[in-house]
Amino acid sequence: MGAALRRIQLGNALSAFGNGFTVPYLYVYVAKVRDLGASTAGVVLAMLAVAALVVLPLTGRAIDRRGPLPVAIAGTVSAAVGALGLGLSATEPLVIASAIALGAGIAVIQPALATMIVWCSTTLTRSRAFATQFFLNNLGLGVGGLVGGLLVDETQASSFVRLFAIEAVMFLVLGAAVATVRLPRGPKVEDPVPTEERAKGAWRAMFADRRMVWLCVLGFVLFFACYGQFESGLAAYATEVTRIAPSSLGIALAANTAAIVAAQFVVLKLVEGRRRSRVMALVGMVWTVAWIAAGVSGLVHGAQMVATALLISTYALFGIGESMLSPTVAPLVADLAPPSLIGQYNSAFALVKQLALAVGPAVGALMVGHGMYAAYIGMLVLCALGITGLSLWLGRMLRPAQDNPHRAVAAVPAARVPAEAEAVACGA
């Protein structure tokens, strides 16, 4: 890993650490600590998503025209202003405005950092780079949440101001880290310099790429069936049907993070050199087992320990699946993109993720809230099986170098391998 990539990864981990301070407590802070009510808290959470949906369609073009570095720095400044604003705001308009700034900043940072990682890696090193980013993100969020829980006091607004201030500082640290990175003139591909002319038809070009369109459909189902259920439908099912204690739900979430942290690099060694489409198909099977375990946990009456263990295993299996996706999906998005549209492709996929995270919780909460427990589990089992089917179908569309870059490079004559190896990460 090059020095520049290390700086990007370190800054990203620190910003995740800061974000972990506030994410679990935002609703309580707005509704109770600032005494603005549950409705305002709901609007604040919604504005985080709405802001992301508004800025993401514009972010890709900005990245491809200006490069990822200035876009990433702008995102960190916006996120820092929003985080600090949330800590200092005591009125509804200011809290909502701060949430918009925070949501927009975080949304911009994600594709900008993904593009920087692409520029600072090669086809062969990209999977490890994205796996490391995912690992550090989860580790940062987990540790931040634990430390934040020790510092927070619902009776003292000043303790929340401190948390949001720390989050703001961590975003600025990320901005400072990426500002010191010396990026090349473009990605390590044949067409290095993005131009405005190429970016004009970016959306049209992307929609004409059936492989990318199919990957976006697959991505929506992936995020809908996993992240979109964690804090809504699955949590509601766990407490209302499985009837686990809230503290046990916290253990289940911790099991998810622990599975990712423990398994990420073991899984990386197992999936490197294998077809990406087959790895994603296997994720669908793992998550099918996870959702069946969740469904059975609601049927085990009179054996609460068994039910709780099944529910915790659901979260852990999700973590295993996530660790398989991190070195697979994001590198595939980069390898599908034309060199001048890498930012556009990353932003479009981030938009798909955001849409799934907006729709998923609403559907999950609605179904569980209306007692449609069997239909809810059945729908998500079908989604997980759909992931397997969609992945295998996508694999039929991909070129060998896109589906399995390691095998494709191994088939290249030895004289051409050093040329690929020279496309090393950015300078210090």
C-alpha positions in Angstrom: 0.0 0.0 0.0 1.5 3.4 -1.0 1.9 6.3 1.3 -0.9 8.2 -0.3 -3.3 5.3 0.1 -2.3 4.9 3.7 -3.2 8.6 4.4 -6.6 8.1 2.7 -7.3 5.0 4.7 -6.2 6.6 8.0 -8.3 9.7 7.5 -11.3 7.6 6.5 -10.9 5.5 9.7 -10.7 8.6 11.9 -13.8 10.1 10.3 -15.7 6.9 10.8 -14.5 6.9 14.4 -16.0 10.5 14.8 -19.2 9.5 13.0 -19.6 6.6 15.4 -19.7 9.0 18.3 -23.0 10.5 17.1 -24.9 8.0 14.9 -26.5 6.0 17.7 -27.5 9.1 19.7 -28.8 11.5 17.0 -32.5 10.8 17.5 -32.3 11.0 21.3 -30.3 14.2 21.1 -32.7 16.1 18.9 -36.0 14.7 20.4 -35.1 14.8 24.1 -31.9 16.6 24.9 -32.8 19.6 22.7 -36.5 19.0 23.4 -37.5 19.4 19.8 -39.8 16.4 19.7 -39.9 13.1 17.9 -41.3 14.8 14.7 -38.3 17.1 14.4 -35.9 14.2 15.1 -37.6 12.2 12.2 -37.2 15.2 9.9 -33.5 15.5 10.8 -32.9 11.8 10.0 -34.9 12.2 6.8 -32.9 15.2 5.8 -29.6 13.3 6.0 -31.0 10.9 3.3 -32.7 13.6 1.2 -29.5 15.7 1.1 -27.6 12.7 -0.1 -30.1 12.0 -2.8 -30.0 15.6 -4.0 -26.2 16.0 -4.3 -25.2 12.5 -5.5 -26.5 12.9 -9.1 -24.2 16.0 -9.4 -21.2 14.6 -7.6 -20.0 12.2 -10.3 -19.7 14.9 -12.9 -17.8 17.2 -10.5 -15.3 14.4 -9.7 -14.7 13.6 -13.4 -14.3 17.2 -14.3 -12.3 18.5 -11.3 -10.8 15.3 -9.9 -11.7 13.6 -6.6 -9.4 15.6 -4.4 -11.2 19.0 -4.3 -14.6 17.2 -4.2 -13.5 15.2 -1.2 -12.2 18.2 0.6 -15.4 20.1 0.0 -17.4 17.2 1.4 -15.3 17.1 4.6 -15.8 20.8 5.2 -19.6 20.5 4.6 -19.8 17.5 6.9 -17.7 19.2 9.6 -19.9 22.3 9.5 -23.0 20.2 9.7 -21.7 18.1 12.6 -20.7 21.2 14.6 -23.9 22.9 13.7 -25.9 20.0 15.1 -24.0 20.2 18.4 -24.6 24.0 18.7 -28.1 24.3 17.4 -31.0 24.5 19.7 -33.8 25.5 17.3 -35.6 23.4 14.7 -34.5 25.4 11.5 -30.8 25.3 12.5 -30.9 21.6 13.4 -32.5 20.8 10.1 -30.0 23.0 8.1 -27.1 21.3 9.9 -28.5 17.9 9.1 -28.6 18.9 5.4 -25.0 20.0 5.5 -23.9 16.8 7.2 -25.8 14.5 4.9 -24.6 16.3 1.8 -21.0 16.2 3.0 -21.0 12.5 3.9 -22.7 11.7 0.5 -20.0 13.6 -1.4 -17.1 12.1 0.5 -18.0 8.5 -0.3 -17.7 8.5 -4.1 -14.8 10.9 -3.9 -12.8 8.6 -1.6 -13.8 5.6 -3.7 -12.4 7.4 -6.8 -9.2 8.3 -5.0 -8.7 4.7 -4.0 -9.2 3.7 -7.6 -6.6 6.3 -8.8 -4.2 5.1 -6.1 -4.5 1.3 -6.8 -4.2 -1.1 -9.7 -6.6 -3.8 -10.9 -4.8 -6.4 -8.8 -4.5 -4.3 -5.6 -8.0 -2.7 -5.7 -9.8 -5.5 -3.9 -7.5 -5.3 -0.9 -7.7 -1.5 -0.8 -11.5 -1.5 -0.7 -11.5 -4.4 1.8 -9.2 -2.3 4.1 -11.4 0.7 3.8 -14.5 -1.3 4.8 -12.6 -2.9 7.7 -11.4 0.4 9.0 -14.8 2.0 8.6 -16.5 -0.6 10.7 -13.7 -0.6 13.3 -13.9 3.1 13.5 -17.7 3.2 13.8 -17.7 0.4 16.4 -15.0 2.0 18.6 -16.5 5.4 18.2 -19.9 4.2 19.3 -18.4 2.5 22.4 -16.4 5.6 23.4 -19.3 7.9 22.7 -21.5 5.8 25.0 -19.0 6.4 27.8 -19.0 10.2 27.2 -22.6 10.9 26.6 -25.1 12.0 29.3 -28.7 12.6 28.4 -29.1 15.2 31.2 -26.2 17.3 29.9 -26.5 18.9 26.5 -22.8 19.9 26.8 -21.8 16.2 26.5 -23.5 16.0 23.1 -21.9 19.2 22.0 -18.5 17.5 22.8 -19.5 14.5 20.8 -20.5 16.5 17.7 -17.4 18.7 18.0 -15.2 15.6 18.0 -17.0 14.4 14.9 -16.4 17.7 13.2 -12.7 17.6 14.0 -12.4 14.1 12.6 -14.0 15.2 9.3 -11.4 18.0 9.2 -8.7 15.5 9.9 -9.9 13.5 6.9 -9.8 16.6 4.8 -6.3 17.4 5.9 -5.2 13.9 5.2 -6.5 13.8 1.7 -5.2 17.3 1.0 -1.7 16.1 1.4 -2.1 13.3 -1.1 -0.4 13.7 -4.5 -2.7 12.1 -7.0 -1.5 11.2 -10.5 -3.0 13.0 -13.4 -5.7 10.4 -13.6 -6.4 6.7 -12.9 -4.0 4.0 -13.7 -5.7 3.3 -17.0 -5.2 4.2 -20.6 -7.3 7.4 -20.8 -6.0 9.4 -17.8 -7.3 13.0 -18.1 -11.0 13.6 -17.6 -12.5 16.4 -19.7 -15.7 18.3 -19.6 -16.7 17.0 -23.1 -16.5 13.4 -22.0 -18.6 14.1 -18.9 -21.5 15.7 -20.8 -23.0 12.4 -21.8 -22.1 10.7 -18.5 -25.5 9.5 -17.5 -26.4 8.5 -21.0 -23.2 6.5 -21.4 -23.8 4.8 -18.0 -27.4 3.8 -18.8 -26.2 2.4 -22.1 -23.8 0.1 -20.2 -26.0 -2.9 -19.4 -23.4 -4.5 -17.1 -23.5 -1.4 -14.9 -27.3 -1.1 -15.0 -27.5 -4.8 -14.0 -24.9 -4.2 -11.2 -27.0 -1.3 -9.9 -30.1 -3.5 -9.8 -28.1 -6.1 -7.9 -26.7 -3.4 -5.6 -30.2 -2.1 -4.8 -31.3 -5.6 -3.7 -28.1 -6.1 -1.7 -28.5 -2.9 0.3 -32.3 -3.2 0.6 -32.0 -6.8 2.0 -29.1 -6.0 4.5 -28.3 -2.4 5.6 -31.9 -1.2 4.8 -33.2 -3.6 7.5 -30.7 -3.3 10.3 -32.2 -0.4 12.2 -35.9 -0.8 11.2 -37.5 -4.0 10.1 -35.0 -6.5 11.6 -34.7 -4.6 14.8 -38.5 -4.4 15.1 -38.8 -8.1 14.3 -36.2 -8.9 16.9 -37.9 -7.0 19.7 -41.6 -7.7 18.8 -41.5 -11.3 17.5 -38.2 -12.9 18.8 -38.8 -10.7 21.9 -35.1 -10.2 22.7 -34.1 -7.5 25.2 -32.8 -4.2 23.9 -29.4 -5.0 25.4 -29.3 -8.3 23.4 -30.0 -6.3 20.3 -26.9 -4.3 21.1 -25.0 -7.5 21.3 -26.4 -8.6 17.9 -25.1 -5.3 16.4 -21.8 -5.8 18.0 -21.7 -9.4 16.6 -22.1 -8.0 13.2 -19.1 -5.6 13.6 -17.1 -8.3 15.3 -17.7 -10.7 12.4 -16.5 -8.1 9.9 -13.4 -7.2 11.9 -12.5 -10.8 12.6 -13.3 -12.2 9.1 -12.4 -9.4 6.7 -8.8 -10.4 5.8 -9.4 -14.1 6.1 -12.3 -13.8 3.7 -10.2 -11.5 1.4 -7.6 -14.3 1.0 -10.3 -16.8 0.2 -12.1 -14.6 -2.5 -9.0 -13.1 -4.2 -8.5 -14.9 -7.5 -12.1 -16.1 -7.6 -14.8 -14.9 -9.9 -16.5 -11.8 -8.5 -19.9 -12.9 -9.7 -19.6 -16.3 -7.9 -18.5 -14.5 -4.6 -21.6 -12.3 -4.8 -23.8 -15.3 -5.5 -22.4 -17.0 -2.4 -23.3 -13.9 -0.4 -26.9 -14.4 -1.4 -26.8 -17.9 -0.1 -25.2 -16.8 3.2 -27.9 -14.2 3.6 -30.6 -16.7 2.8 -29.4 -18.8 5.8 -29.3 -15.6 7.9 -32.9 -14.6 7.1 -34.1 -18.2 7.7 -32.4 -18.1 11.1 -34.2 -14.8 11.8 -37.5 -16.3 10.9 -37.0 -19.4 13.0 -36.0 -17.2 16.0 -39.5 -15.9 16.0 -41.0 -19.4 16.1 -38.9 -20.8 19.0 -41.3 -20.2 21.9 -40.2 -21.1 25.4 -36.5 -21.2 24.5 -35.5 -17.6 24.7 -31.8 -18.4 24.7 -32.0 -20.4 21.5 -34.1 -17.6 19.9 -31.6 -14.9 20.9 -28.7 -17.0 19.7 -30.4 -17.4 16.3 -31.0 -13.7 16.0 -27.5 -12.9 16.9 -26.2 -15.4 14.4 -28.3 -13.5 11.8 -26.4 -10.3 12.4 -23.1 -12.2 12.4 -23.9 -13.9 9.1 -24.7 -10.6 7.6 -21.2 -9.4 8.7 -19.6 -12.4 6.9 -21.5 -11.5 3.7 -20.5 -7.9 4.0 -16.9 -8.8 4.3 -17.2 -10.8 1.1 -18.8 -7.9 -0.7 -16.2 -5.2 0.3 -13.4 -6.5 -2.0 -15.8 -7.4 -4.7 -18.5 -4.8 -5.5 -16.6 -1.5 -5.3 -13.7 -2.8 -7.4 -16.1 -4.1 -10.0 -17.8 -0.7 -10.3 -14.3 0.8 -11.0 -13.4 -1.9 -13.5 -16.7 -1.4 -15.4 -16.3 2.4 -15.7 -14.7 4.1 -18.7 -11.6 5.9 -17.4 -13.1 9.3 -17.8 -16.3 8.3 -16.0 -15.0 6.6 -12.8 -16.5 9.3 -10.6 -19.8 9.1 -12.3 -20.0 5.4 -11.9 -19.0 5.6 -8.2 -21.6 8.3 -7.6 -24.3 6.4 -9.4 -23.7 3.3 -7.3 -23.6 5.4 -4.1 -27.0 6.9 -5.2 -28.4 3.3 -5.6 -27.2 2.5 -2.1 -28.8 5.6 -0.7 -32.1 4.8 -2.4 -32.1 1.3 -1.0 -31.4 2.8 2.5 -34.3 5.1 2.1 -36.8 2.5 0.8 -35.6 -0.5 2.9 -36.3 0.9 6.4 -39.7 2.2 5.3 -40.8 -1.1 3.8 -39.4 -3.1 6.7 -41.0 -1.0 9.4 -44.3 -0.9 7.6 -44.5 -4.7 7.2 -43.5 -5.5 10.8 -45.5 -2.7 12.2 -48.7 -4.2 10.6 -47.9 -7.7 11.8 -46.9 -9.1 8.4 -44.1 -11.1 10.0 -44.1 -14.2 7.8 -44.4 -12.1 4.6 -41.5 -9.9 5.8 -39.2 -12.8 6.3 -40.4 -14.5 3.1 -39.8 -11.3 1.1 -36.2 -11.0 2.3 -35.4 -14.7 1.8 -36.6 -14.2 -1.8 -34.4 -11.1 -2.0 -31.4 -13.1 -0.8 -32.0 -15.8 -3.4 -32.5 -13.0 -5.9 -29.0 -11.8 -5.1 -27.6 -15.2 -6.1 -29.6 -15.3 -9.3 -28.7 -11.7 -10.3 -25.1 -12.3 -9.6 -24.8 -15.4 -11.7 -26.6 -13.6 -14.6 -24.3 -10.6 -14.3 -21.3 -13.0 -14.4 -22.5 -14.1 -17.9 -22.2 -10.5 -19.1 -18.8 -9.6 -17.6 -15.5 -10.0 -19.5 -13.0 -12.3 -17.9 -10.8 -9.4 -16.8 -13.8 -7.8 -15.0 -15.0 -10.9 -13.3 -11.6 -12.3 -12.3 -8.8 -9.8 -12.9 -6.2 -12.0 -11.1 -6.7 -14.9 -13.6 -6.8 -12.5 -16.5 -3.5 -11.0 -15.5 -2.0 -14.4 -15.0 -2.9 -15.2 -18.6 -1.1 -12.2 -19.9 2.5 -12.8 -21.2 5.1 -12.2 -18.6 6.5 -9.2 -20.5 3.3 -7.3 -19.9 3.0 -8.0 -16.2 5.6 -5.5 -15.1 3.7 -2.7 -16.9 0.7 -3.4 -14.7 2.9 -3.7 -11.6 4.4 -0.2 -12.4 0.9 1.3 -12.0 1.6 1.5 -8.3 -0.2 3.6 -5.7 0.3 7.4 -5.7 3.4 9.0 -4.4 3.8 10.4 -0.9 
